[in-house]
Amino acid sequence: MAPGLALPAALLAALLALASPSLTPVRQRGFCAFYGACGHNPEVNASLVPSEVPCLSNTRAQLASGAVLALLRSVCPELARGQNGSARVCCSLAQLHALRLSVGLSGAVLARCPACARNFANIHCHNICSPDQSLFANVTRVGTRVGTDARPVLQYQLFYRRRYAEAAFASCQGVRLPATGGYAISTMCGRYGAHLCSAQRWLDFQGDKNNGLAPLQIDFQLVPDGVEPGEGIAPLDVPAWRCDQAPDEGQEACSCQDCALSCPPVVPPSESPPPFRVGRVDGALLLGALLFASLALAFLLASLCRRGTGQVVLQPGGHRRRVGEGWQRLMERAFRRWGAAVAARPVPVLALALLAAGGLAAGLARLRLTTEPVELWSAPGSRARQEKEFHDRHFGPFLRTNQVIVTVPGRPGTAYHSVLLGTKNFSGVLAPDVLRALLELQEELAGTAAWAPAAGRNVTLRDVCYAPLNPGTPGTADCAVSSVTQYFQNNRSRLALRAWQQDGKPPGTVDWHDHLIYCVNSPLSFKDITALELSCMAEYGGPVFPYIALGGYPGSEYTEARALIVTYSLNNFPAGDPRLEWALSWERRFLEVLRDFQSRHRHLRVAFMAERSLEDELARTAAQDVPLFAASYLLVLLYIALALGEGTAWHRLLVESKVTLALGGIAVVLGAVLAAMGLLALLGVPSSLIIIEVVPFLVLAVGADNIFIFVQELQQQSPREPGETREQQVGRVLARVAPSMVLCSLSETLCFLLGALSSMPAVRTFALTAALAVALDLALQLSAFVALVALDSRRQEAGRFDLCCCCGTGKGGTAGVGTGLLRPLLERYYTPVLLHPLVLLFLFMACSGLFLLFHVSVGLDQELALPEDSYLLPYFSALNQYLAVGVPTYFVTTGGYNFSSESGTNAICSSAGCDADSLTQTIQLATRFPNVSYLAIPATSWVDDFLDWLNPMARCCRVHQSGEHKGDFCPSTSSDPSCAFGQCVKAVRRPTPDEFQRFLPWFLQDRPTLQCPKGGLGAYDTAVSMDSNGTILATRFMAYQRPLRTSQEYTAALRAARALAQRITGTLRAVPGTDPDFRVFPYTVTYVYYEQYLTVVYEGLVTLALCLVPTFAVSFLLLGMDARSSLATLLTIAMVLLGTVGCMALWAVPYNAVALINLVAAVGISVEFVSHITCAFARSRQPTQVARAKEATVTMGSKGPSRRCQPGRTRRGTPCRGQRWACTTPTSGTRTRTRTRTRTRTGTGTRTGTRTRTRTSKRTGTRTRTRTRTGTGTRTRTNKRTGTETRTRTGTGTRTRCPGRAEPPCPPRAPPPPLFKLVLSQPGLVGLGWIGGGGGEVLRRGAQMSPGLGTWDSSWGTGPCGTRGHCGARDMWGHGDMWGQDLGHRAMWGHKDFRAIYREFL
C-alpha cells in the first residue's frame, strides 16, 4: 500500500470496527444486505415523501420478473441488462415504486441533463436494488418491528470509489434551475449550497434522514483509489457518464448551460476601447494645447503687426453696408412712429396688452403638469417607450416596489456554534431584537388600512399585493413579501422555537440560528435538517433568496450581512384604472407607518422608499421652491427699482424713484411667461416643473436687460431735445434701441424653436415655452412697457411721487444725470485689459473647455434630483452599499415565432438537444462576462421547465384516464387512480404542435409542489401572452443584472442588452417559419429613463448647433449682412458653451437632459448679451475696430451717463460719428429768450457786448462758445468776496446748435503726426498769411500732396476755412477753434498755444 493511503485505510478500518459484523456477515456477489419494506422509521418525525425503511436481509438477490422487471427497466435500466433479459435485484416491487417516486422528484430537476439524471438514478438504484449490495453496503444499526421477526434497517454505510462519486457529482454540478437561474445542486447539498458543495457533501445530504426525503440515515464513505477497506468490502465503482456524453443512443448530451464541457470555446468579448492617447499623453489634451498655441500665436502676430502699422482705419462700406444702413433707417423710422404712437396713447395700449396677456393666461386653467418621469424624459415614439407599451399591453405594468433597509451601525457581531453546522459569525443586525422589530413592522403593515378617497373605501395589503400563487382571491399570507423573517414564515413562535438535536456531534440545542444558516444556503428546501424541522419556504409558498433579503455580506457568508432588506411587491395598474389609487393610497400609508417605526426604534437605521416616493419628493421640492422663486423675483425687482432711479437730490428722491416702473417691467415679464404657458395649455401641450423653475428666470434675464437698455437710453444718453415733445422723445429712443431688442429676441425665439425639435418631451416643451415667452415678452415690452415709460415720464415731469402719483412736490422737470460707478471702471481699467491680455485668457478657457468636454460624464443619478433633506437619500445610499443583485431584465419576444415546432423549441431552450446558440444559451454565455454584459443570473425559461414538466418520469403532467374528468388535467397532488398511468407524453421527446398548444395552458396554471416543482403558476403564468386560440403573441425570459450603481452603468447595461437581443433576433429569424418582423428586445423598468443617455450627446450637439444657426442668420440680416460681426457673435456664444461645459467637468456636473435644457437657456442668455454688444459694435462710428469694441463694451456693459456728444461738444479729438449730436455741418439758429431774474442789488447799469467763453474739463476736453448778447440789467450780488449783487437781465442771444435729425457719417481722419509734418513743411503755412481766406486753398493743395490728408479732402467744404466751413468753429482734430479768431489757443498737438509752437519752429 502506498504511504499516502495508510491514513484513509486506517480510518476505514476504525469505522468497520464500530459496525456489527453480524448484521452483514455474507459479502459476495449476488447477495443483498437488506430487502423489502419494513415500515416507517420511528426516528423520523416528519417526512415530505412517505417512504419505508428496508428490512435486514443478508440473502441472495431475487430474480426479477413480471412487473418488477418492467419497472426495473424503466427506473434502473443498467440493472435490467442481464443475460437472456433476466436480472436479479435486492429490491421488492414496493421498493421500486418508492425508488421511482424518489428518482422522479430529482428527475424533475435533473432531467434536463440526461447524463446527470442517469448518474443520480444509478446511485440510488445500486443503493437499493443492486444484486451485489452486500459488497459495498454495511448495515450498522437496526430496529425492531412489533409482531414480526423482520428487523428494519435504521442506518447503514455505503462504500463508493471516490472517482465514481466525483464523476457523478461533476455531471450534475452545473445543471441549472430555469425557474430561478440558479443551480439544481443548491437544493441537494443542504447548508453548503452550490458554491461549497462537493461530492462528499452532496451524498451526505442524500443520506441525511432529516432532509425530509431520506427514510433512514445513510453514511457515504468515499474510498480513494488504491485503498481497500477490507472485511470483504468492495467499493462501488461503476461507469459514470460525463455531462457531455449521451447515456443512450436516443438521448442527447447535456447542453452548454448545464455542462461546461459541452460549450464551444468562448472568446471573451472586448471591453470598451482605450482612450485616445498620443504616446503617454492624453490625445484630447494635446489637441487642445496645440489649438491654443496656434490661436495665441495668431493673436500675438496680429497685435504686433497692428502695433507696427498703427490702428486699422475703417473705410466706408460698400453695397452691403449701404443695404444694412438702409434697413437700419427703415427699422428706426418704423419704431420711431410706433413709439410716438404708443407714448401718445399709453392707457389704451396698456388695456389692450392686459386684455391679450390675461386672455392667453386664462388657458392656465387647463394646464396639465407632468411629473411622471417617463412622460418627461422619454419621447412617445422612442424605442424604449414603444417597447414598454408592448410589454405592459401583454404582461401588465412592472410591479410596484416598496422597500425597507434596516441596519444597526456600531453593533458588533457574535459567533454562534451550531451542533450540526459548525461555527458561524452573525452580524449585529442578525439579532433577536432586530428580527422581532422587523416582525413587528411586517405585522403592522399586514394589518394596516389606507383610505382611498375616490374609491370611498379602505384598502389593505391583500387588495393591492402581488400574490403569485393565488392571484384570484389572495389573502394577506399570499402576498409576496421578501424578508429574512420569511424563513420563519413571519411567525414569532417559530422564531423563538428551540429543540434538542439528538444526533448532533455532540448533541445540543438548535434554534433560529441553525435554521437560518441552513435556509440561506438552501432556500428551496421544504424542510431543514435540524430538529426544528421547519420549512425554508416563505409564507406565501415561494422561496426567499438570500441575495434579495440580505445585503452587505462578504462572498457567500450570508450570516455576516450588515443589512436586512424587506421588499413588498404590489400590483401595478395603468393610468386611469381606479385600482391605481388603491396602490397609491396604501403606499402613502406605508410611508407613514415607516416614519412612525423609525421614530420608535432609534437604535435602528431605517431607510425606505415606495414606488411613489420619487414623484412625491419632486413635487415637494417644487412646492418648497416657490418661496425661493418669489424671493428671487423680489430681489430682482428691488435691484431694478434702485438701478433705474436717478436720485439727483434728496428732495426729489420720491419723484425720481422707479419702483412703479420696475413693478411694471416685472409684470410684463410674468405676463409673457403666463401667457405663453396658457397658450400652450390651450393647445394641449403639457408643462413640467423645470419649465416653471427655469423659464421665468430666463425671460426675466432677457426682459430686465431690455428694460435697462431702454430706460438707460431714455434717461442718460438721449435727453430730450429743445422743442421735442415727450412722445417724440420716446419714439426716438425706441428707434435707437428697438432694433437691438428685436435682433436679440428674434434670435432667441428661433433658437428655442429649433431646440424644440428635440425628441425628449421635457426639452421640447421647455424650448417651446421659452420661445413663445421670449416672443411675447418682446411684444409686451414694445407696447405695454413703452406705455408705462411714457406714463412714468409724465408723472416725473409733473413732480408726482412714485407709487403714489396723487401726491407730489409740484416741482416737475426731467431727471438730472447721475454720475455712475460702473462706467468709469469699464473705461479706465476693464476695457484696456480686456482688449489685450484677457483675449489670451478667453482663448485658453475655450480650448480648456474643448479638452474638458471629453471628460464630462453623461447621466443623472437619482440622488442629484432630490433635496438634501429627502428621506430617499439614505435609501439610495444604502441601496448602492448593500444590494447584492440588480433589477430583473426581461428578454421579450414579439409575435410571429412558432414555439411549438421542434426547431422553434430547440432555438429557445437550453436543455439537452437544444441549439448551442439558442436564446437561453446565448444569455447564459453572456452572464459569464458580467463586466461587459452587465448580466449576473441567466434567464428563466418557461420553455425548459415546460419540457421538464412533460417528462414522463416526473409526476407533473397527467391526464385523467377515466371517470367524469376523463381527458382533463390531473394535478400532481392528486392521488386519483385514474391518473396512475396518464402521463401526457409516454417518452422523453419534444411535444407535437397539438400537444404543445394543449398542455401549455395546463403548465402555466399548475401550482408547484414538492411532487412537481416544475409547475408554472407564479413563475411563468404571466410570462406567456396568448390569444383565445392559443396562439402565442408574446413571451418573456427574465434574467438579473449585476448591481448597478451609477447612471453610466445603467446606460451601458441597456446598450449591452440591446446588442445581445439583436444577436438573438438574428438567430431566431433564421428558424423556418419565423416572421421577418419578429424580434427580441430587452426590457426593464429603468430602460425608459436611461435610453436618453444613448443619444443625448449627439442630440445635444445637434440641438445646440441648430440654436446657433438662427443667431448667425438674424445677426447677418439685421446688421446689414455684416458677416464678420455675425461670425463674432457665433464664435463668442460657442466659447460661452465651451466654458460652461468645461466648468461642468471641473465641478463633476454630469451632462443629461436637464443640463441640455440649461445649455439651451445659456445659448439664449448669451444671444441676449452678445447680440446687444455686437449691435452696438456694428453701429459704432469710431474709426478703428478696437475703439468700436471699447465703445460697445462700455456702452452696453454699464448704466450711467454716456460720454456722447452733446450740442456743441466733441469727443477728445475725435468727432462723434453717427451720433445724434455729431455735427458735421453746423447750422446757425437764432432764438430770442426773455429771462427776468430779480435779486437784491445795489447799483444800476447797462451792458452791451459780445462774450467768448472757453471751458476745459477732463470729461469733455475743450469747448469754445461764442455768444452775442445785448440787454440791460441791474445786478446786486452778495458773497464773501464782492458783497451783494442783484441782476435783472433781459436780452436776446444767438448760438450755434446742431439739428437733432442730422446724422451724416463723418469720414475718418488722418493720424495727427503726418499732418503736423505737412503743415510745418509747407512754406505758405509758416507765415501768418495762411490764416486768411487763402488758407483753405493751401490746405486743399496740401491735401492733394499728402495721401494721409487726402482722405479727408471731402470734409473741408468748398469754401475757405476762414468762413463758416467745416474747419471753422468745430475742427476735427481738437476740441477748440484752431483756425478761428483765437489762433491756436487749443491746438490739438499737445494742447499748446500755436504761437509757442510757431516760435519754437522759427
Disulfide bonds with the S-S distance in Angstrom:
Cys32-Cys90 1.85
Cys38-Cys55 1.61
Cys76-Cys125 1.77
Cys91-Cys129 1.95
Cys113-Cys254 1.68
Cys116-Cys172 1.91
Cys189-Cys197 1.98
Cys243-Cys259 1.87
Cys256-Cys263 1.80
Cys465-Cys479 1.99
Cys519-Cys536 2.00
Cys909-Cys914 1.74
Cys956-Cys1012 1.96
Cys957-Cys984 1.72
Cys970-Cys979 1.91
Cys1205-Cys1216 1.11
Cys1223-Cys1298 1.24
Cys1361-Cys1367 1.96
